[in-house]
Amino acid sequence: MKKWLSLAAIAVLCLALVIGVACGGGEKKEEGVTEIKFGFGLCFTGLVGAVIGIPARDAWNLTNEEIGVFEVGGKPCRWKLIFEENGFTSAGGVASASKLIFEDDVDIMWQFGSDASIAAYPFCHDAKMILDSSGLAADMLGPDKPYLFQVSATWDFYFIHFFDWLTREHPEVQRVVCAITDDLMGHSVCDPVCRICEYHGLECVNVWIPSGTVEFFPIATKIMTYDPDLIYSGQPAMDELWDLGYEGLFFDHGWEEALYGTPDWDKCIDHVYVVGPHLYGPWPEVAAFRERFEERYGYAAGTWPTYTRQVLLLWTEVLKKAGTADFKNDLDKIIETAETEVFDTPYGLAFFGGKEINGIGHCLITETAINVIAGPSDYQLVELMTAEENRALSLEVYGGK
């Protein structure tokens, strides 16, 4: 239970730090500058809001300030960010999308969470509006959803690199267990892992965690019945698994020291891998932004605010390359630009792909890194994969499916 006490303390601290801060949209309109409305459906309440929603909002506000006025087709433009509560649920996705479209009149939308994203999409489809989703498995996008994109949290392309490396370097790993919440977001993570494991001939089992779980010993006990060699469980269950005698490997995308409390570093060393576009990889701009964020807001930026900020950076580049910010009349040109161009991101060169999985692409493929914990706060780079290499590997794994 000690890590959950730490987590709750962090949550209270985050809420205290940001209390009284508006949810966005307070900028003064500048004469001669085209205002582009970007609507965000986020969760600002409870633990999810404190750990993810509020820090993500702060990261986007800071990023927007740093972008400032930018030129599109010879005309000065600026983003206006509008945030609405989505509760990290399907109902919240519907409510926030409705408000962003019909009351806020946004030009483009982003939704936090798989459930909210899928629920919001029909409204965006009817409005012919781009929805940048988060956390969907790649096969949840498709030709029937032409306005659905995903810049962040496309698990198919985060884990594919890790398992390619794992099967080369750790052939002893044969049984993989994923333990995560039994909702669309959980399935969006576990389903790609199982697909990748199937390709490599590994056994993959999912252990579903009921929403609201705070005691992980029963979950850890169930995981151990499968005699796993590799576990994706998130940090809260690690101590219980170690107490039960687990000596295998862990992998995670969102490892965060601040949320875990004090890890048992001795047990983590050479046993915990952080994979994907994460906090500890070889990306100088990611580290620099985290420093600027902490200096500005007084608390550390975790995984979500650090890598979801590229949503704003990416779509800024799309508009610049398209030469238009008119989402109403030039939407086809904006979409075509997104589908065909290469973009410079904090995680290296990136582009939209994944057509071999879903028939349309629209999933951002970036560089991915594998880092292993080598000591207290010491994350050693194991291997880096470029976006081009990631795409080639995805064609190998998914091309025939």
DRENKOLSE-869391 format. One record per atom (N, C-alpha, C): residue in three letters; x, y, z. Coordinates in pm, whole numbers, padded with zeros to 5 digits, always signed. Example, Ala and Ser with C-alpha at 12.3 -4.5 7.8 and 13.67 -1.06 7.14 Angstrom:
<atoms>
ala+01319-00569+00780ala+01230-00450+00780ala+01320-00330+00780ser+01285-00225+00708ser+01367-00106+00714ser+01290+00003+00787
</atoms>
This chain:
<atoms>
met+00081-00122+00000met+00000+00000+00000met+00084+00127+00000lys+00213+00117+00030lys+00291+00240+00046lys+00300+00321-00082lys+00304+00252-00199lys+00314+00329-00322lys+00186+00403-00351trp+00070+00349-00307trp-00055+00421-00331trp-00068+00541-00238leu-00011+00532-00120leu-00008+00650-00034leu+00077+00758-00100ser+00190+00717-00160ser+00276+00812-00230ser+00202+00873-00347leu+00128+00789-00419leu+00053+00837-00535leu-00052+00937-00494ala-00123+00907-00386ala-00225+01001-00340ala-00163+01133-00298ala-00048+01126-00231ala+00019+01249-00190ala+00060+01333-00309ile+00110+01266-00414ile+00147+01338-00536ile+00025+01405-00596ala-00088+01330-00596ala-00210+01385-00654ala-00254+01512-00581val-00253+01506-00448val-00292+01624-00371val-00199+01740-00398leu-00069+01709-00408leu+00029+01813-00434leu+00004+01878-00570cys-00020+01794-00672cys-00046+01849-00805cys-00168+01939-00805leu-00275+01894-00737leu-00397+01975-00732leu-00372+02106-00659ala-00295+02100-00554ala-00265+02223-00480ala-00186+02321-00564leu-00096+02268-00645leu-00011+02354-00727leu-00089+02427-00835val-00195+02363-00885val-00264+02421-01000val-00400+02479-00964ile-00439+02473-00840ile-00570+02523-00803ile-00585+02671-00839gly-00697+02701-00896gly-00722+02839-00937gly-00677+02871-01077val-00608+02777-01143val-00563+02801-01279val-00676+02767-01375ala-00705+02855-01468ala-00816+02834-01560ala-00785+02720-01655cys-00890+02662-01715cys-00873+02549-01806cys-00840+02591-01947gly-00800+02713-01970gly-00751+02752-02102gly-00841+02852-02169gly-00794+02902-02286gly-00873+02992-02367gly-00871+03135-02320gly-00773+03176-02239gly-00770+03310-02185gly-00687+03409-02264glu-00631+03367-02381glu-00544+03457-02455glu-00624+03569-02520lys-00561+03686-02533lys-00624+03796-02603lys-00605+03778-02752lys-00711+03802-02829lys-00703+03788-02974lys-00622+03902-03031glu-00524+03868-03118glu-00436+03968-03175glu-00488+04009-03313glu-00486+04137-03338glu-00536+04188-03466glu-00446+04138-03579gly-00510+04086-03683gly-00436+04038-03800gly-00384+03896-03786val-00405+03834-03672val-00358+03697-03650val-00477+03602-03651thr-00470+03501-03738thr-00578+03403-03746thr-00575+03312-03624glu-00689+03300-03559glu-00701+03218-03439glu-00755+03080-03478ile-00680+02976-03445ile-00721+02840-03475ile-00759+02772-03344lys-00881+02726-03334lys-00930+02669-03209lys-00903+02519-03203phe-00824+02480-03105phe-00792+02338-03082phe-00862+02296-02954gly-00957+02205-02965gly-01033+02159-02849gly-00976+02031-02790phe-00968+02027-02659phe-00912+01912-02588phe-01014+01856-02490gly-01045+01727-02502gly-01124+01657-02402gly-01029+01589-02306leu-01029+01633-02181leu-00934+01583-02081leu-01008+01554-01950cys-00943+01475-01865cys-00996+01450-01731cys-00918+01535-01632phe-00990+01620-01556phe-00925+01708-01458phe-00958+01669-01314thr-01035+01562-01297thr-01082+01526-01163thr-01018+01397-01116gly-01014+01381-00983gly-00964+01258-00924gly-00817+01236-00951leu-00774+01111-00932leu-00635+01076-00946leu-00587+01093-01089val-00670+01052-01187val-00632+01064-01328val-00612+01211-01365gly-00699+01296-01315gly-00686+01438-01343gly-00560+01498-01284ala-00529+01459-01161ala-00411+01514-01095ala-00281+01466-01157val-00279+01340-01195val-00155+01280-01245val-00137+01303-01395ile-00247+01307-01470ile-00238+01316-01616ile-00302+01443-01671gly-00430+01465-01640gly-00506+01572-01704gly-00450+01711-01681ile-00429+01747-01557ile-00379+01881-01525ile-00237+01902-01575pro-00144+01807-01553pro-00010+01826-01610pro-00011+01835-01763ala-00097+01756-01829ala-00103+01763-01975ala-00152+01899-02021arg-00254+01951-01952arg-00303+02085-01987arg-00194+02189-01969asp-00120+02180-01859asp-00012+02276-01836asp+00095+02265-01945ala+00124+02141-01987ala+00225+02121-02091ala+00180+02182-02223trp+00053+02165-02257trp+00003+02224-02382trp+00002+02377-02374asn-00035+02431-02261asn-00034+02577-02248asn+00108+02632-02263leu+00205+02567-02199leu+00343+02611-02210leu+00393+02596-02354thr+00361+02484-02416thr+00402+02461-02554thr+00341+02565-02647asn+00215+02598-02624asn+00150+02698-02708asn+00214+02835-02693glu+00253+02869-02570glu+00325+02995-02548glu+00456+02994-02624glu+00524+02881-02624glu+00655+02874-02691glu+00640+02875-02843ile+00533+02817-02894ile+00508+02824-03039ile+00475+02966-03079gly+00389+03030-03004gly+00351+03169-03032gly+00282+03183-03166val+00308+03294-03233val+00252+03319-03366val+00338+03246-03469phe+00273+03171-03556phe+00346+03099-03661phe+00280+03128-03796glu+00359+03115-03901glu+00312+03152-04035glu+00263+03031-04111val+00144+03045-04169val+00085+02941-04252val+00041+03004-04383gly+00105+02966-04492gly+00069+03022-04622gly+00086+03173-04628gly+00187+03223-04555gly+00213+03366-04556gly+00126+03447-04460lys+00042+03379-04380lys-00046+03447-04286lys-00011+03409-04143pro-00009+03507-04050pro+00022+03476-03910pro-00095+03406-03842cys-00065+03301-03768cys-00167+03222-03700cys-00125+03197-03555arg-00222+03167-03474arg-00196+03129-03336arg-00304+03031-03290trp-00263+02932-03212trp-00360+02838-03156trp-00435+02902-03040lys-00563+02873-03031lys-00642+02902-02911lys-00683+02767-02854leu-00635+02735-02735leu-00662+02606-02674leu-00786+02613-02586ile-00876+02518-02605ile-00999+02513-02527ile-01009+02374-02464phe-01021+02367-02333phe-01022+02241-02261phe-01160+02214-02202glu-01207+02091-02219glu-01334+02049-02160glu-01313+01917-02086glu-01387+01897-01980glu-01379+01774-01900glu-01439+01656-01977asn-01364+01544-01986asn-01421+01424-02048asn-01427+01305-01952gly-01375+01322-01830gly-01389+01219-01729gly-01321+01088-01760phe-01247+01081-01874phe-01177+00958-01914phe-01278+00845-01938thr-01400+00883-01985thr-01507+00785-02005thr-01575+00807-02140ser-01653+00708-02182ser-01730+00721-02306ser-01832+00835-02295ala-01902+00839-02183ala-02002+00946-02165ala-01935+01083-02167gly-01818+01091-02106gly-01745+01217-02106gly-01695+01255-02244gly-01659+01155-02325gly-01619+01182-02462gly-01732+01242-02542val-01852+01188-02524val-01970+01242-02593val-01998+01385-02548ala-01998+01407-02415ala-02031+01538-02361ala-01930+01644-02403ser-01801+01611-02392ser-01699+01710-02425ser-01695+01737-02575ala-01711+01633-02657ala-01712+01654-02802ala-01829+01742-02844ser-01945+01717-02785ser-02063+01799-02817ser-02039+01945-02783lys-01981+01970-02666lys-01957+02107-02624lys-01850+02173-02711leu-01744+02100-02741leu-01635+02157-02821leu-01682+02192-02961ile-01772+02110-03017ile-01820+02135-03153ile-01929+02241-03155phe-02031+02223-03074phe-02150+02305-03086phe-02145+02435-03005glu-02065+02439-02900glu-02056+02562-02822glu-01923+02635-02844asp-01814+02560-02847asp-01683+02623-02861asp-01640+02643-03006asp-01706+02573-03099asp-01679+02589-03242asp-01531+02567-03274val-01476+02456-03225val-01334+02430-03247val-01309+02385-03391asp-01184+02395-03434asp-01145+02356-03569asp-01091+02213-03574ile-01034+02166-03465ile-00973+02034-03456ile-00984+01989-03311met-00988+01859-03287met-01012+01809-03152met-00913+01700-03115trp-00883+01690-02985trp-00806+01580-02927trp-00882+01528-02808gln-00885+01396-02791gln-00952+01335-02677gln-00856+01244-02601phe-00864+01249-02469phe-00780+01167-02382phe-00850+01036-02352gly-00785+00925-02388gly-00836+00793-02353gly-00908+00725-02467ser-00893+00593-02473ser-00955+00514-02580ser-01107+00525-02577asp-01166+00509-02459asp-01311+00510-02449asp-01370+00643-02493ala-01311+00752-02444ala-01360+00885-02481ala-01338+00913-02629ser-01225+00868-02683ser-01195+00893-02824ser-01295+00826-02916ile-01322+00698-02891ile-01417+00625-02976ile-01558+00684-02965ala-01596+00725-02845ala-01729+00783-02826ala-01742+00919-02892ala-01632+00995-02896ala-01636+01129-02954ala-01632+01128-03106tyr-01575+01021-03164tyr-01551+01025-03308tyr-01676+01047-03394pro-01790+00981-03369pro-01906+01004-03456pro-01945+01151-03467phe-01928+01228-03361phe-01960+01370-03366phe-01862+01443-03458cys-01735+01405-03449cys-01634+01466-03536cys-01655+01423-03681his-01693+01299-03701his-01718+01250-03837his-01831+01329-03902asp-01940+01348-03828asp-02054+01423-03883asp-02016+01568-03910ala-01927+01623-03827ala-01884+01762-03845ala-01768+01775-03944lys-01721+01661-03999lys-01603+01659-04087lys-01486+01731-04020met-01454+01683-03901met-01350+01743-03819met-01246+01638-03781ile-01119+01674-03786ile-01014+01583-03743ile-01023+01562-03593leu-01022+01434-03553leu-01010+01398-03412leu-00877+01326-03394asp-00790+01385-03315asp-00665+01320-03278asp-00691+01244-03150ser-00692+01111-03161ser-00727+01027-03047ser-00602+00993-02967ser-00621+00921-02858ser-00506+00874-02781ser-00537+00737-02724gly-00437+00649-02728gly-00449+00521-02661gly-00520+00412-02737leu-00555+00433-02864leu-00623+00330-02939leu-00523+00230-02996ala-00561+00104-03003ala-00485+00010-03083ala-00501+00050-03229ala-00400+00022-03310ala-00401+00070-03449ala-00519+00017-03528asp-00567-00104-03497asp-00678-00159-03575asp-00812-00098-03537met-00813-00004-03441met-00936+00068-03409met-00956+00188-03500leu-00853+00223-03578leu-00867+00323-03682leu-00895+00250-03812gly-00941+00323-03916gly-00968+00256-04042gly-01033+00346-04144pro-01052+00297-04266pro-01112+00376-04374pro-01251+00429-04342asp-01322+00360-04253asp-01455+00407-04213asp-01447+00525-04117lys-01325+00561-04074lys-01305+00675-03985lys-01199+00768-04047pro-01230+00832-04157pro-01128+00908-04231pro-01072+01029-04158tyr-01143+01077-04055tyr-01097+01196-03983tyr-01028+01161-03851leu-01009+01032-03826leu-00948+00988-03700leu-00798+00967-03719phe-00720+01037-03636phe-00574+01025-03636phe-00529+00991-03495gln-00402+00953-03482gln-00347+00930-03349gln-00198+00965-03347val-00166+01072-03274val-00028+01115-03260val+00038+01045-03142ser-00036+01027-03033ser+00026+00973-02911ser-00041+00843-02867ala+00041+00755-02808ala-00006+00631-02746ala-00065+00532-02845thr+00008+00506-02954thr-00027+00396-03043thr+00063+00279-03007trp+00009+00189-02927trp+00091+00088-02862trp+00154-00009-02961asp+00089-00036-03073asp+00145-00127-03173asp+00288-00090-03210phe+00316+00040-03219phe+00446+00087-03265phe+00540+00122-03149tyr+00491+00113-03026tyr+00577+00134-02910tyr+00641+00003-02866phe+00565-00108-02877phe+00610-00236-02823phe+00675-00326-02927ile+00651-00299-03053ile+00703-00387-03158ile+00855-00393-03156his+00918-00278-03129his+01064-00271-03122his+01115-00354-03004phe+01051-00339-02889phe+01098-00408-02769phe+01096-00559-02787phe+00988-00613-02845phe+00979-00758-02859phe+01074-00811-02966asp+01102-00730-03066asp+01203-00771-03164asp+01339-00786-03095trp+01374-00689-03012trp+01500-00695-02937trp+01498-00810-02836leu+01386-00824-02764leu+01374-00924-02658leu+01398-01065-02711thr+01338-01097-02825thr+01350-01233-02876thr+01491-01261-02927arg+01565-01156-02958arg+01706-01175-02997arg+01796-01192-02877glu+01771-01112-02773glu+01861-01105-02659glu+01819-01190-02539his+01690-01223-02531his+01641-01302-02417his+01553-01417-02468pro+01611-01513-02536pro+01531-01624-02588pro+01468-01709-02478glu+01515-01691-02355glu+01456-01767-02245glu+01315-01719-02211val+01279-01599-02253val+01145-01545-02226val+01044-01613-02318gln+00949-01683-02260gln+00847-01754-02338gln+00705-01720-02297arg+00686-01678-02171arg+00551-01650-02121arg+00540-01504-02078val+00441-01435-02135val+00422-01292-02110val+00284-01271-02049val+00278-01190-01944val+00150-01156-01882val+00132-01005-01885cys+00015-00961-01934cys-00023-00820-01929cys-00135-00805-01827ala-00116-00719-01729ala-00218-00695-01627ala-00257-00548-01633ile-00382-00522-01669ile-00426-00384-01688ile-00577-00379-01674thr-00632-00260-01666thr-00776-00244-01642thr-00858-00301-01758asp-00974-00355-01722asp-01062-00419-01820asp-01155-00315-01882asp-01097-00229-01964asp-01174-00130-02037asp-01112-00117-02176leu-01164-00027-02258leu-01113-00014-02394leu-00966+00026-02394met-00925+00111-02301met-00785+00150-02293met-00698+00028-02261gly-00742-00055-02167gly-00667-00174-02133gly-00651-00268-02252his-00761-00289-02325his-00755-00375-02443his-00669-00312-02553ser-00667-00179-02558ser-00584-00110-02658ser-00436-00133-02634val-00399-00157-02509val-00260-00188-02475val-00231-00337-02493cys-00317-00421-02436cys-00289-00564-02432cys-00305-00633-02567asp-00404-00591-02646asp-00427-00658-02774asp-00305-00649-02866pro-00242-00530-02881pro-00119-00526-02962pro-00007-00612-02906val+00008-00615-02773val+00112-00698-02713val+00090-00845-02750cys-00035-00890-02742cys-00064-01030-02774cys-00043-01058-02922arg-00075-00962-03009arg-00052-00982-03152arg+00098-00997-03180ile+00177-00912-03116ile+00322-00917-03136ile+00379-01046-03080cys+00330-01086-02962cys+00376-01212-02903cys+00343-01331-02993glu+00225-01330-03051glu+00185-01438-03141glu+00281-01449-03259tyr+00320-01334-03313tyr+00414-01334-03425tyr+00547-01399-03385his+00592-01372-03264his+00721-01424-03218his+00710-01562-03153gly+00591-01617-03150gly+00574-01750-03093gly+00577-01753-02942leu+00543-01641-02878leu+00541-01633-02732leu+00400-01652-02680glu+00389-01709-02562glu+00259-01723-02497glu+00224-01592-02428cys+00102-01542-02450cys+00059-01415-02391cys-00075-01433-02320val-00081-01390-02195val-00202-01400-02115val-00236-01262-02061asn-00365-01227-02064asn-00411-01100-02008asn-00478-01124-01874val-00440-01046-01775val-00507-01047-01645val-00574-00912-01630trp-00707-00913-01625trp-00781-00787-01624trp-00802-00739-01480ile-00773-00612-01458ile-00783-00551-01326ile-00910-00469-01317pro-00998-00494-01221pro-01120-00413-01207pro-01086-00266-01184ser-01163-00178-01244ser-01141-00035-01223ser-01154-00001-01076gly-01070+00089-01029gly-01074+00131-00889gly-00992+00045-00796thr-00924-00056-00848thr-00842-00144-00763thr-00730-00066-00696val-00716-00082-00565val-00607-00018-00492val-00519-00120-00418glu-00565-00242-00407glu-00489-00348-00342glu-00449-00451-00448phe-00320-00461-00473phe-00273-00540-00587phe-00220-00679-00551phe-00224-00715-00425phe-00174-00848-00389phe-00254-00960-00456pro-00389-00952-00458pro-00464-01058-00529pro-00431-01062-00678ile-00408-00946-00739ile-00372-00942-00881ile-00236-01008-00901ala-00140-00972-00814ala-00006-01030-00824ala-00012-01182-00807thr-00094-01228-00714thr-00107-01372-00692thr-00158-01443-00817lys-00256-01382-00883lys-00310-01442-01006lys-00206-01441-01117ile-00131-01332-01128ile-00026-01325-01230ile+00074-01438-01212met+00111-01464-01088met+00214-01565-01060met+00169-01706-01096thr+00038-01730-01103thr-00009-01865-01139thr+00029-01902-01282tyr+00060-01801-01365tyr+00096-01828-01505tyr+00247-01847-01523asp+00323-01839-01415asp+00468-01858-01419asp+00532-01773-01530pro+00513-01640-01524pro+00559-01555-01634pro+00710-01532-01634asp+00762-01503-01752asp+00901-01461-01768asp+00910-01310-01788leu+00800-01248-01830leu+00795-01105-01860leu+00657-01054-01825ile+00652-00938-01756ile+00523-00885-01711ile+00510-00738-01751tyr+00392-00703-01803tyr+00352-00563-01816tyr+00241-00543-01713ser+00270-00467-01609ser+00171-00453-01502ser+00157-00310-01453gly+00243-00220-01499gly+00248-00092-01432gly+00322-00107-01301gln+00358+00004-01241gln+00444-00001-01123gln+00378-00049-00994pro+00248-00021-00971pro+00192-00052-00839pro+00202-00198-00796ala+00205-00293-00891ala+00205-00435-00853ala+00344-00493-00837met+00448-00417-00865met+00582-00475-00869met+00627-00526-00732asp+00607-00448-00628asp+00652-00492-00496asp+00586-00622-00456glu+00454-00634-00480glu+00384-00757-00445glu+00438-00876-00524leu+00470-00854-00652leu+00524-00963-00734leu+00662-01004-00685trp+00745-00907-00649trp+00876-00941-00595trp+00862-01015-00461asp+00766-00971-00375asp+00744-01039-00248asp+00701-01185-00268leu+00633-01209-00382leu+00589-01346-00412leu+00697-01429-00480gly+00815-01370-00498gly+00928-01444-00552gly+00953-01427-00700tyr+00887-01333-00764tyr+00908-01314-00908tyr+01049-01263-00935glu+01118-01326-01029glu+01255-01289-01062glu+01271-01256-01211gly+01161-01247-01282gly+01167-01221-01425gly+01176-01073-01458leu+01141-01040-01583leu+01154-00904-01635leu+01021-00831-01634phe+01030-00697-01629phe+00915-00608-01647phe+00942-00518-01766phe+00834-00477-01835phe+00849-00369-01932phe+00733-00272-01914asp+00760-00146-01946asp+00661-00040-01923asp+00691+00075-02017his+00588+00149-02051his+00608+00272-02128his+00611+00393-02036gly+00529+00390-01932gly+00512+00509-01850gly+00575+00501-01712trp+00693+00441-01702trp+00763+00436-01573trp+00790+00577-01523glu+00753+00606-01397glu+00773+00739-01342glu+00812+00729-01196glu+00930+00775-01164glu+00978+00769-01026glu+00887+00845-00931ala+00842+00961-00973ala+00765+01048-00883ala+00634+00983-00840leu+00577+00897-00926leu+00449+00836-00894leu+00464+00706-00817tyr+00581+00648-00821tyr+00600+00517-00759tyr+00642+00527-00614gly+00691+00642-00574gly+00751+00652-00442gly+00900+00623-00456thr+00955+00538-00372thr+01096+00500-00381thr+01106+00357-00431pro+01145+00337-00557pro+01154+00201-00610pro+01261+00119-00537asp+01245-00011-00540asp+01349-00101-00490asp+01452-00113-00602trp+01547-00020-00603trp+01638-00011-00716trp+01717-00139-00736asp+01755-00206-00629asp+01834-00329-00644asp+01759-00434-00725lys+01628-00442-00704lys+01548-00539-00779lys+01516-00491-00920cys+01516-00359-00938cys+01487-00303-01070cys+01604-00322-01167ile+01725-00319-01116ile+01845-00320-01201ile+01846-00442-01293asp+01856-00413-01423asp+01862-00516-01528asp+01735-00600-01538his+01628-00555-01472his+01503-00630-01476his+01383-00546-01521val+01397-00414-01524val+01287-00327-01565val+01329-00249-01688tyr+01251-00264-01795tyr+01278-00197-01922tyr+01171-00091-01949val+01216+00026-01990val+01124+00134-02028val+01133+00147-02179val+01017+00138-02247val+01019+00124-02393val+00929+00228-02460gly+00962+00259-02587gly+00882+00352-02667gly+00941+00491-02667pro+00861+00592-02703pro+00902+00732-02688pro+00873+00775-02544his+00970+00761-02457his+00946+00777-02314his+01034+00888-02255leu+01031+00898-02124leu+01099+01010-02057leu+01250+01001-02060tyr+01305+00881-02069tyr+01446+00863-02038tyr+01530+00828-02161gly+01473+00842-02280gly+01546+00810-02401gly+01643+00920-02442pro+01710+00902-02556pro+01817+00994-02599pro+01767+01113-02678trp+01669+01186-02621trp+01610+01299-02692trp+01632+01428-02613pro+01726+01512-02654pro+01759+01633-02577pro+01642+01727-02557glu+01555+01743-02658glu+01443+01837-02644glu+01343+01788-02540val+01328+01657-02526val+01238+01603-02424val+01290+01640-02285ala+01419+01619-02262ala+01478+01653-02132ala+01472+01803-02107ala+01497+01884-02212ala+01496+02030-02196ala+01356+02080-02163phe+01254+02022-02228phe+01118+02065-02198phe+01080+02031-02055arg+01121+01915-02006arg+01090+01878-01869arg+01150+01979-01770glu+01268+02027-01801glu+01330+02128-01715glu+01251+02259-01719arg+01210+02300-01839arg+01133+02424-01851arg+00998+02411-01782phe+00937+02294-01794phe+00808+02269-01731phe+00818+02279-01580glu+00917+02212-01523glu+00930+02213-01377glu+00963+02353-01325glu+01045+02426-01400glu+01077+02563-01360glu+00952+02651-01363arg+00866+02629-01461arg+00746+02710-01477arg+00639+02676-01374tyr+00614+02546-01353tyr+00499+02505-01272tyr+00537+02453-01133gly+00663+02421-01110gly+00705+02380-00978gly+00686+02233-00947tyr+00655+02152-01046tyr+00647+02008-01025tyr+00695+01938-01151ala+00730+01809-01139ala+00792+01737-01249ala+00689+01696-01354ala+00728+01707-01480ala+00645+01660-01590ala+00669+01510-01609gly+00560+01433-01609gly+00572+01290-01630gly+00560+01253-01777thr+00530+01125-01801thr+00524+01076-01938thr+00418+01146-02021trp+00295+01152-01972trp+00187+01205-02053trp+00209+01349-02097pro+00233+01444-02006pro+00253+01581-02053pro+00375+01597-02141thr+00476+01512-02119thr+00599+01525-02196thr+00581+01482-02341tyr+00512+01370-02362tyr+00505+01325-02501tyr+00373+01359-02570thr+00266+01393-02497thr+00145+01436-02566thr+00155+01580-02614arg+00252+01656-02563arg+00267+01793-02613arg+00300+01795-02762gln+00355+01682-02813gln+00388+01681-02954gln+00263+01683-03042val+00145+01659-02984val+00020+01675-03059val+00014+01816-03118leu+00039+01916-03034leu+00033+02055-03078leu+00147+02087-03176leu+00265+02038-03146leu+00380+02061-03234leu+00358+01997-03371leu+00305+01875-03372leu+00286+01802-03497leu+00184+01871-03586trp+00069+01910-03530trp-00035+01972-03614trp+00005+02112-03658thr+00090+02178-03581thr+00146+02306-03629thr+00227+02283-03756glu+00309+02178-03755glu+00391+02147-03872glu+00305+02103-03991val+00198+02030-03963val+00107+01990-04072val+00051+02113-04142leu+00005+02210-04066leu-00053+02331-04126leu+00051+02409-04204lys+00171+02419-04149lys+00278+02490-04220lys+00307+02424-04355lys+00318+02292-04355lys+00348+02221-04479lys+00231+02224-04576ala+00108+02224-04523ala-00011+02231-04608ala-00031+02369-04668gly+00021+02471-04599gly+00005+02609-04646gly-00134+02664-04623thr-00210+02599-04534thr-00344+02646-04503thr-00383+02604-04362ala-00459+02691-04296ala-00514+02660-04164ala-00667+02661-04169asp-00721+02653-04290asp-00866+02658-04308asp-00921+02515-04303phe-00957+02470-04183phe-01005+02335-04165phe-01140+02312-04230lys-01216+02420-04251lys-01350+02404-04307lys-01345+02384-04459asn-01260+02459-04527asn-01257+02454-04673asn-01139+02376-04731asp-01033+02357-04653asp-00914+02289-04704asp-00882+02163-04625leu-00985+02098-04569leu-00962+01981-04485leu-00892+01870-04562asp-00932+01847-04687asp-00872+01740-04766asp-00722+01764-04784lys-00683+01889-04805lys-00542+01921-04824lys-00464+01900-04694ile-00525+01938-04582ile-00459+01920-04452ile-00440+01771-04424ile-00543+01689-04451ile-00534+01545-04427ile-00430+01483-04520glu-00430+01521-04647glu-00332+01468-04742glu-00189+01502-04699thr-00170+01622-04648thr-00037+01661-04600thr+00005+01575-04482ala-00087+01554-04389ala-00056+01469-04274ala-00020+01328-04318glu-00089+01277-04418glu-00069+01139-04463glu+00062+01119-04539thr+00116+01225-04598thr+00228+01207-04692thr+00360+01271-04649glu+00359+01363-04555glu+00481+01436-04520glu+00554+01371-04402val+00679+01411-04386val+00762+01370-04271val+00780+01491-04181phe+00774+01469-04050phe+00774+01580-03956phe+00886+01565-03854asp+00940+01678-03813asp+01044+01680-03711asp+00977+01696-03576thr+00994+01598-03486thr+00928+01599-03356thr+01033+01590-03246pro+00995+01610-03120pro+01091+01590-03010pro+01149+01450-03007tyr+01081+01353-03070tyr+01129+01215-03075tyr+01182+01179-03213gly+01246+01276-03279gly+01306+01251-03409gly+01207+01265-03522leu+01251+01229-03642leu+01164+01235-03760leu+01050+01135-03744ala+00931+01178-03786ala+00812+01094-03768ala+00717+01114-03886phe+00628+01017-03902phe+00528+01024-04009phe+00412+00933-03971phe+00300+00956-04038phe+00183+00872-04012phe+00192+00744-04096gly+00161+00631-04033gly+00165+00502-04100gly+00068+00406-04036gly+00088+00277-04061gly+00002+00175-04004gly-00105+00123-04099lys-00093+00159-04229lys-00195+00115-04325lys-00202-00036-04333glu-00088-00104-04310glu-00087-00250-04315glu-00171-00312-04205ile-00202-00233-04100ile-00284-00283-03990ile-00431-00246-04008asn-00455-00119-04046asn-00594-00070-04044asn-00647-00022-04178gly-00567-00026-04282gly-00616+00012-04414gly-00613+00158-04445ile-00571+00243-04349ile-00568+00387-04375ile-00441+00454-04323gly-00376+00394-04224gly-00261+00458-04162gly-00306+00545-04047his-00266+00672-04048his-00310+00773-03951his-00256+00752-03811cys-00161+00660-03790cys-00094+00643-03661cys+00047+00699-03672leu+00084+00791-03585leu+00217+00849-03592leu+00322+00746-03551ile+00422+00729-03635ile+00534+00640-03607ile+00657+00726-03579thr+00716+00710-03462thr+00830+00790-03420thr+00948+00699-03390glu+01058+00760-03352glu+01168+00682-03295glu+01121+00618-03165thr+01175+00500-03135thr+01148+00437-03007thr+01281+00393-02945ala+01285+00395-02815ala+01407+00356-02744ala+01375+00248-02641ile+01472+00165-02615ile+01466+00068-02505ile+01572+00110-02404asn+01529+00142-02284asn+01621+00174-02175asn+01602+00074-02062val+01710+00039-01994val+01702-00052-01881val+01749+00021-01756ile+01682-00005-01644ile+01724+00056-01518ile+01856-00010-01475ala+01959+00076-01462ala+02093+00027-01427ala+02137+00070-01289gly+02052+00145-01218gly+02085+00195-01085gly+01983+00300-01048pro+01994+00360-00929pro+01902+00466-00889pro+01900+00581-00990ser+01783+00602-01050ser+01763+00709-01149ser+01861+00698-01267asp+01904+00579-01296asp+02001+00555-01404asp+01935+00466-01509tyr+01906+00524-01625tyr+01835+00454-01732tyr+01928+00442-01852gln+01987+00327-01870gln+02085+00307-01976gln+02017+00272-02107leu+02059+00340-02214leu+02004+00312-02346leu+02052+00174-02393val+01956+00091-02432val+01988-00042-02484val+01989-00041-02636glu+01885+00021-02695glu+01877+00025-02841glu+01781+00135-02884leu+01814+00202-02993leu+01730+00307-03051leu+01686+00261-03189met+01558+00283-03221met+01507+00248-03353met+01445+00371-03417thr+01484+00402-03540thr+01427+00517-03611thr+01286+00485-03655ala+01213+00590-03696ala+01077+00569-03745ala+01075+00482-03869glu+01172+00500-03958glu+01179+00417-04079glu+01201+00270-04043glu+01288+00245-03948glu+01312+00107-03904glu+01188+00050-03836asn+01118+00135-03761asn+00995+00093-03694asn+00890+00053-03797arg+00878+00134-03903arg+00780+00103-04008arg+00816-00028-04079ala+00946-00046-04110ala+00988-00168-04177ala+00957-00291-04091leu+00978-00277-03960leu+00949-00389-03870leu+00799-00415-03863ser+00719-00309-03864ser+00574-00327-03859ser+00523-00397-03985leu+00586-00367-04101leu+00546-00436-04224leu+00579-00585-04215glu+00690-00616-04150glu+00729-00756-04132glu+00632-00829-04041val+00592-00763-03931val+00505-00827-03833val+00360-00828-03876tyr+00312-00716-03932tyr+00170-00701-03962tyr+00136-00712-04110gly+00239-00712-04195gly+00213-00700-04339gly+00123-00808-04396gly+00130-00928-04342gly+00049-01036-04396gly-00084-01056-04327lys-00119-00959-04239lys-00242-00979-04160lys-00350-00880-04202
</atoms>
